[in-house]
Amino acid sequence: AKSMSGSIELHDVTARTARVNSMSGDVTFVGAMPDGNYNFDTMSGDVKLRLNTGSHARIQMVSDNGTATNEGRVTADNRVGRTVGSGVAQVTGHTMSGAVDVTAR
């Protein structure tokens, strides 16, 4: 999914591969990531992951000029690197001017 000027929200997607890009808008994923490859990027917006039960993801997220939050706690280096479950799914995310936020239920 791509957007030049708008936010993108994905809810309960069952695809094993997702590449989501927005030039100027937030990118939000809500659902499970049991396996696969996922990439979330925005130039000017936030990247938010809300992982449901059943997720098995290795997550690497970074904000160049914003905050990074992992389970509600701000990280010191604007990065979130963590593994949820067995870490089978590979998840990357990047924003140049926004925040990254990861929560797993």
N, C-alpha and C positions, 0 to 999 in steps of 0.2 A: 504494500500500500504506500502511496506517495501523495504528498500534499505540498503545494507551494506556499499557501497562506491559510492554514487552518489546522486544527487539532485532529488527531486520529485516536479513536478509542476502539480497542479490541476486547470483547467479552466472550469468555468460554469458547475460544477458537480451538478447533481440534487438529489443525494442521501441524505437521512435524517440522515445517520450515516456515519462517516468517521474516521478511525484511521490510521494516517500516521506517519511512523517512518523511520528515516534515521540515521545510525550510524555516517556517515561522509559526510554530504552534506546539502544543504539548502532545506527547505520545504516551498513551496509557494502555497497559495490558492487565486484564483481570481474568484469572482462570488458572488451570493446572498446566504444568509443563512436565509431562512424564518422560519425554525424550525428544530429540531433534535439535535443530539449530535456530536460534532466534537472534535478530539484530534490530536494535532500536536506536535511531539517530534523529537529532533535531539541531538546527543551528541556533535557534532562539526560542527556547521553550523547555519545559520540564519533561523528564522521562520518569514514569511511575510504573512500578511493577507491584501487583497485588497477587501473590501466588497462593492458590488454594491447596487444600489437602490433596495429596497424591503427586505433588511436584517433586521432581528429582533433577535439580538444576545446579550447574556451576556458573556463578554469576560474576561478571566483571563489568562494572559501570564506572564512568568517570564524568565529572563536570569540570570544564576548563576554567570557568569564571562564576561558579555558583557553589552551592552546598551539596553535600552527599549525605543522605540519611539512611541508616540501616536499622530497621525496627524502631524508628522514632528517635534514634541517637545520631547526632551529627558526627561524621568522621573527621579526623584531623587533616587528611590529605585530599579531600574532595573525591574520594574513591570508595566504592563498595565492592569488596571481593569476598564472596562467601559461597558455601555449598549448602544446598537444601536437599535433604534426602540423600540418595546415592550419587547425585551429581551427573546423571547421564546426559541431560540436555545441556547444551552449550549456549549461554546467554551473554550477549555483549550489548552495551549501551553507551551512548556518548551525547553530550550536549556542550556546545561552546558557551552559551549564555543562558543558563538555567540550572535547575536543580535536578539531581537524581534521587529517587526515593524507592526503597525496596522494603516490602513487608510480606512475610510468609505466615499463613494461618496454620 
